[in-house]
């Protein structure tokens, strides 16, 4: 056991080894003074870019003040975990972009095709914290992974896990952006790891690729236009002018990451938890729309998709089918889509019915037949 009154480099090396055994790709350490990030957070909130994510505003500046969120916090251990499935092909960005051309199939973000990352990271961060306590003595801590008012990217960038890209996600020279982030707030001092320089340069590929132009400026995203927000966080009606831009994306959007040059270095996951589940990749939209609530819950058990609930799921699939109805040229497929939408019109939810009706309205005008 290390008999030191402070975390030292030997303990940091122990944490790194322990983290890698648990499936993490890299760890870092940040201090708790995030004061320089407060003005940007306030400006983002004041512009309403958080949309209906009211919890963003309700926590105020606690997001930028770790010691207020968890009293006694002295250091923050940051961690990242790669999530590309093991069988991901080398040309995966092009492969994923091509999915958008198959209008009758639903597209789900890569990170959501396996087990719920909240559960995976939280359990492993907990094990890491327990290992640290066993090595260094009593430890006050709390683990987070996209589950509380934490400035994850700010902490990760300050601790050297990468730099903030123009799409606001963290980028790493050796791993792109296809990884999850997690944190352990601890009440013991640990030497901070050094930040790294940004390497986006003049590249604006992510800004140009965003289907809804949600990246309103470099390093600033208007969540109200972001497809990930609209299909996951937003619980109301999707604005009609944005619906056609969703295409066949029914849970999240990876476009800004698919075009990022740094993601040619993205790494495969070391854990099988993130392998894609059968039935979620390239699934038929008509079949997805037919899922009952019980079937939805059964098929998404342990998946992050379950968090949006059956109603939002049907809303998203209805929009995708409306977009397909407008673009497909195969008459038989168009008829099949129309029938699938009509069969759901008796749904109890007014939100679902509204999007179903909109979808049916996307059918092109019936071709005029020549008089016999």
PAMI-703956 format. One record per residue (C-alpha): residue in one letter; residue number from 1; x, y, z. Coordinates in steps of 0.05 Angstrom, whole numbers. Layout:
R gugu logu c1 c2 c3
R A NUM X Y Z $
...
// end
This chain:
R gugu logu c1 c2 c3
R X 1 0 0 0 $
R X 2 23 71 -14 $
R X 3 31 108 52 $
R X 4 29 179 25 $
R X 5 -14 236 48 $
R X 6 -25 258 -24 $
R X 7 -34 225 -90 $
R X 8 34 221 -123 $
R X 9 61 198 -190 $
R X 10 65 126 -167 $
R X 11 -8 126 -150 $
R X 12 -25 160 -216 $
R X 13 11 103 -251 $
R X 14 -28 53 -210 $
R X 15 -94 87 -229 $
R X 16 -74 85 -303 $
R X 17 -58 10 -300 $
R X 18 -122 -5 -262 $
R X 19 -164 36 -311 $
R X 20 -136 0 -371 $
R X 21 -152 -68 -340 $
R X 22 -223 -44 -333 $
R X 23 -228 -26 -407 $
R X 24 -212 48 -404 $
R X 25 -167 76 -457 $
R X 26 -136 135 -420 $
R X 27 -142 172 -355 $
R X 28 -123 243 -334 $
R X 29 -130 289 -275 $
R X 30 -160 359 -273 $
R X 31 -164 411 -219 $
R X 32 -230 440 -195 $
R X 33 -221 512 -217 $
R X 34 -262 518 -281 $
R X 35 -276 592 -272 $
R X 36 -254 610 -342 $
R X 37 -309 565 -370 $
R X 38 -366 599 -333 $
R X 39 -377 657 -381 $
R X 40 -384 611 -440 $
R X 41 -433 567 -403 $
R X 42 -475 626 -382 $
R X 43 -475 655 -453 $
R X 44 -497 588 -482 $
R X 45 -554 583 -432 $
R X 46 -575 655 -442 $
R X 47 -582 643 -517 $
R X 48 -629 585 -502 $
R X 49 -584 536 -538 $
R X 50 -600 482 -486 $
R X 51 -672 478 -512 $
R X 52 -718 439 -466 $
R X 53 -660 410 -426 $
R X 54 -681 453 -366 $
R X 55 -634 416 -319 $
R X 56 -577 450 -355 $
R X 57 -600 517 -327 $
R X 58 -629 493 -261 $
R X 59 -561 472 -236 $
R X 60 -531 539 -253 $
R X 61 -456 545 -246 $
R X 62 -450 481 -206 $
R X 63 -431 450 -273 $
R X 64 -368 492 -273 $
R X 65 -355 485 -198 $
R X 66 -340 413 -179 $
R X 67 -328 430 -106 $
R X 68 -398 459 -101 $
R X 69 -430 399 -136 $
R X 70 -393 351 -91 $
R X 71 -367 387 -29 $
R X 72 -297 367 -11 $
R X 73 -276 352 -82 $
R X 74 -202 369 -93 $
R X 75 -186 333 -158 $
R X 76 -224 302 -216 $
R X 77 -201 238 -248 $
R X 78 -223 236 -320 $
R X 79 -228 174 -363 $
R X 80 -247 156 -434 $
R X 81 -269 90 -464 $
R X 82 -269 73 -538 $
R X 83 -335 46 -563 $
R X 84 -331 25 -636 $
R X 85 -355 -47 -641 $
R X 86 -300 -99 -651 $
R X 87 -325 -117 -721 $
R X 88 -325 -45 -746 $
R X 89 -296 -44 -817 $
R X 90 -237 1 -834 $
R X 91 -280 45 -879 $
R X 92 -334 52 -826 $
R X 93 -347 127 -837 $
R X 94 -365 116 -910 $
R X 95 -404 54 -892 $
R X 96 -444 93 -841 $
R X 97 -458 151 -888 $
R X 98 -484 103 -939 $
R X 99 -537 79 -890 $
R X 100 -571 146 -900 $
R X 101 -585 127 -972 $
R X 102 -628 68 -951 $
R X 103 -690 109 -935 $
R X 104 -732 50 -911 $
R X 105 -680 31 -858 $
R X 106 -671 66 -791 $
R X 107 -603 94 -771 $
R X 108 -583 92 -698 $
R X 109 -519 125 -673 $
R X 110 -460 78 -666 $
R X 111 -454 89 -592 $
R X 112 -525 67 -579 $
R X 113 -525 0 -614 $
R X 114 -498 -39 -555 $
R X 115 -506 -37 -480 $
R X 116 -523 27 -444 $
R X 117 -457 63 -435 $
R X 118 -483 97 -371 $
R X 119 -485 29 -337 $
R X 120 -420 4 -366 $
R X 121 -378 65 -348 $
R X 122 -411 77 -280 $
R X 123 -397 5 -257 $
R X 124 -325 7 -281 $
R X 125 -312 76 -253 $
R X 126 -339 50 -187 $
R X 127 -290 -8 -190 $
R X 128 -234 39 -206 $
R X 129 -251 83 -147 $
R X 130 -253 22 -102 $
R X 131 -185 1 -127 $
R X 132 -156 70 -113 $
R X 133 -185 69 -42 $
R X 134 -155 0 -30 $
R X 135 -87 24 -54 $
R X 136 -85 93 -22 $
R X 137 -130 89 38 $
R X 138 -198 120 54 $
R X 139 -225 160 -4 $
R X 140 -286 204 -12 $
R X 141 -310 202 -83 $
R X 142 -369 204 -131 $
R X 143 -370 177 -202 $
R X 144 -404 210 -262 $
R X 145 -416 193 -335 $
R X 146 -462 239 -373 $
R X 147 -510 236 -314 $
R X 148 -502 301 -274 $
R X 149 -485 374 -283 $
R X 150 -413 361 -302 $
R X 151 -372 397 -355 $
R X 152 -344 333 -382 $
R X 153 -309 359 -444 $
R X 154 -280 417 -406 $
R X 155 -251 371 -352 $
R X 156 -227 321 -404 $
R X 157 -192 374 -445 $
R X 158 -160 406 -384 $
R X 159 -133 338 -363 $
R X 160 -102 323 -430 $
R X 161 -150 270 -457 $
R X 162 -157 311 -520 $
R X 163 -181 379 -544 $
R X 164 -250 407 -558 $
R X 165 -267 402 -631 $
R X 166 -308 453 -669 $
R X 167 -368 407 -661 $
R X 168 -356 414 -585 $
R X 169 -339 340 -576 $
R X 170 -271 318 -549 $
R X 171 -219 298 -601 $
R X 172 -158 256 -590 $
R X 173 -100 248 -639 $
R X 174 -98 173 -628 $
R X 175 -172 158 -622 $
R X 176 -213 211 -657 $
R X 177 -278 223 -620 $
R X 178 -311 155 -616 $
R X 179 -306 146 -542 $
R X 180 -345 158 -478 $
R X 181 -323 202 -421 $
R X 182 -329 191 -346 $
R X 183 -305 225 -282 $
R X 184 -289 210 -210 $
R X 185 -293 269 -163 $
R X 186 -244 255 -106 $
R X 187 -228 289 -40 $
R X 188 -153 276 -45 $
R X 189 -101 316 -84 $
R X 190 -73 285 -147 $
R X 191 -23 319 -193 $
R X 192 -59 347 -254 $
R X 193 -41 319 -322 $
R X 194 -24 370 -376 $
R X 195 -73 392 -430 $
R X 196 -56 383 -504 $
R X 197 -59 432 -561 $
R X 198 -118 432 -609 $
R X 199 -108 406 -679 $
R X 200 -170 426 -718 $
R X 201 -135 483 -754 $
R X 202 -176 512 -811 $
R X 203 -218 448 -820 $
R X 204 -293 460 -818 $
R X 205 -317 392 -843 $
R X 206 -362 381 -782 $
R X 207 -395 449 -790 $
R X 208 -409 437 -864 $
R X 209 -435 366 -853 $
R X 210 -486 381 -799 $
R X 211 -554 365 -832 $
R X 212 -590 419 -792 $
R X 213 -533 469 -786 $
R X 214 -535 462 -711 $
R X 215 -462 481 -705 $
R X 216 -477 555 -708 $
R X 217 -404 575 -699 $
R X 218 -339 539 -685 $
R X 219 -344 508 -615 $
R X 220 -418 527 -607 $
R X 221 -478 482 -618 $
R X 222 -551 502 -616 $
R X 223 -580 439 -586 $
R X 224 -650 459 -610 $
R X 225 -627 442 -681 $
R X 226 -584 382 -665 $
R X 227 -612 315 -688 $
R X 228 -585 280 -627 $
R X 229 -623 329 -583 $
R X 230 -686 326 -625 $
R X 231 -690 250 -626 $
R X 232 -667 237 -555 $
R X 233 -672 295 -507 $
R X 234 -731 333 -537 $
R X 235 -798 304 -513 $
R X 236 -846 347 -553 $
R X 237 -864 358 -626 $
R X 238 -805 363 -674 $
R X 239 -810 428 -714 $
R X 240 -838 414 -782 $
R X 241 -782 451 -819 $
R X 242 -731 406 -786 $
R X 243 -765 340 -798 $
R X 244 -742 330 -870 $
R X 245 -671 342 -847 $
R X 246 -672 283 -800 $
R X 247 -674 235 -859 $
R X 248 -676 163 -832 $
R X 249 -639 179 -767 $
R X 250 -683 154 -710 $
R X 251 -636 158 -650 $
R X 252 -579 207 -650 $
R X 253 -534 230 -707 $
R X 254 -461 217 -722 $
R X 255 -451 261 -783 $
R X 256 -403 311 -752 $
R X 257 -359 253 -729 $
R X 258 -364 213 -794 $
R X 259 -332 269 -834 $
R X 260 -279 287 -782 $
R X 261 -209 270 -809 $
R X 262 -185 250 -739 $
R X 263 -234 192 -736 $
R X 264 -191 152 -783 $
R X 265 -154 138 -718 $
R X 266 -215 117 -679 $
R X 267 -204 53 -639 $
R X 268 -246 -9 -629 $
R X 269 -275 -22 -560 $
R X 270 -239 -72 -516 $
R X 271 -305 -92 -483 $
R X 272 -359 -133 -517 $
R X 273 -413 -90 -485 $
R X 274 -413 -42 -544 $
R X 275 -421 -95 -598 $
R X 276 -483 -80 -638 $
R X 277 -546 -116 -618 $
R X 278 -583 -156 -671 $
R X 279 -643 -121 -699 $
R X 280 -620 -49 -687 $
R X 281 -572 -38 -744 $
R X 282 -605 -27 -812 $
R X 283 -673 -46 -784 $
R X 284 -735 -39 -827 $
R X 285 -773 24 -806 $
R X 286 -841 -6 -819 $
R X 287 -825 -62 -771 $
R X 288 -798 -14 -719 $
R X 289 -862 27 -723 $
R X 290 -903 -36 -709 $
R X 291 -869 -50 -643 $
R X 292 -916 -49 -584 $
R X 293 -893 -16 -520 $
R X 294 -879 -84 -490 $
R X 295 -838 -104 -551 $
R X 296 -800 -38 -549 $
R X 297 -783 -48 -476 $
R X 298 -761 -120 -487 $
R X 299 -718 -104 -547 $
R X 300 -685 -44 -515 $
R X 301 -672 -74 -446 $
R X 302 -603 -52 -423 $
R X 303 -597 -5 -483 $
R X 304 -592 71 -480 $
R X 305 -650 74 -529 $
R X 306 -699 54 -476 $
R X 307 -690 121 -441 $
R X 308 -731 158 -494 $
R X 309 -792 114 -484 $
R X 310 -840 83 -533 $
R X 311 -877 148 -552 $
R X 312 -814 185 -573 $
R X 313 -790 123 -609 $
R X 314 -854 121 -651 $
R X 315 -849 196 -663 $
R X 316 -778 189 -690 $
R X 317 -795 128 -733 $
R X 318 -856 164 -761 $
R X 319 -813 223 -783 $
R X 320 -763 176 -817 $
R X 321 -820 140 -853 $
R X 322 -848 207 -877 $
R X 323 -780 224 -905 $
R X 324 -777 156 -938 $
R X 325 -847 164 -967 $
R X 326 -825 229 -1000 $
R X 327 -763 200 -1031 $
R X 328 -772 126 -1049 $
R X 329 -792 111 -1121 $
R X 330 -812 39 -1112 $
R X 331 -888 38 -1114 $
R X 332 -895 -26 -1073 $
R X 333 -850 1 -1019 $
R X 334 -887 67 -1017 $
R X 335 -952 30 -1008 $
R X 336 -922 -12 -952 $
R X 337 -898 51 -916 $
R X 338 -966 83 -924 $
R X 339 -1002 23 -894 $
R X 340 -953 20 -836 $
R X 341 -966 92 -819 $
R X 342 -1042 86 -826 $
R X 343 -1044 26 -780 $
R X 344 -1015 68 -724 $
R X 345 -1064 127 -730 $
R X 346 -1106 101 -672 $
R X 347 -1048 108 -623 $
R X 348 -1066 140 -556 $
R X 349 -1012 193 -560 $
R X 350 -1030 258 -595 $
R X 351 -956 270 -606 $
R X 352 -949 204 -644 $
R X 353 -1012 217 -685 $
R X 354 -988 286 -705 $
R X 355 -923 259 -733 $
R X 356 -958 201 -767 $
R X 357 -1005 249 -803 $
R X 358 -947 292 -824 $
R X 359 -911 231 -850 $
R X 360 -971 210 -892 $
R X 361 -974 281 -921 $
R X 362 -904 271 -949 $
R X 363 -929 223 -1003 $
R X 364 -920 253 -1072 $
R X 365 -981 271 -1113 $
R X 366 -1011 209 -1145 $
R X 367 -989 203 -1217 $
R X 368 -1044 222 -1265 $
R X 369 -1065 162 -1306 $
R X 370 -1076 169 -1381 $
R X 371 -1150 164 -1399 $
R X 372 -1169 96 -1428 $
// end
